[in-house]
Amino acid sequence: MNDKKQLSTELKVNFPRQREQLLNILHYVQDKHGYISKDSMLDISNHIKMPVSEIYGTVTSYSEFKIKNPPSKQLKICTGITCINQGNQSLIENIKSRHSINGNLFKNGSINNISIDELDCGFICGVSPMIQINQTMHGRIEINGLKQLLPELFENEQ
Ligand code: FES
């Protein structure tokens, strides 16, 4: 059974065909897939007989619902003063230069399916510079350490 047919079947089994079920269904799809795709919205529309535009409007007005597949990994780079002084600024510049990014690295979106965000202070300043990959913090990280931890970030390295 393909994903599209599977969601239609799951909706039939788990949710009455009522407009009032919209938020319950959206939470179900978000939890199961990590986002609510266009195909999912079409299935939901068919199930509860609500226009896709209305479903889209609801999805985009709640911050907990995502319309894009989330990156598979999340990199946070500490931009606290200690980490910047200890080498994270050169880490940031290195990544920007490898991927030809001129502006703010943290406003660039994801790179190779890795989201990159800044972290104010990870509160492990004694082992700065630090980064966080998903839920794990890593201290005393420089570019070679980052390459070992996240080789996919450097895949299109020239
Ligand atoms: S400044 Fe980076 S951990 Fe505190």
Residues whose N, C-alpha, C, O or C-beta is under 5 A from the ligand:
A	BS01	FES	C78 G80 I81 T82 C83 D120 C121 G122 F123 I124 C125 S128 M130
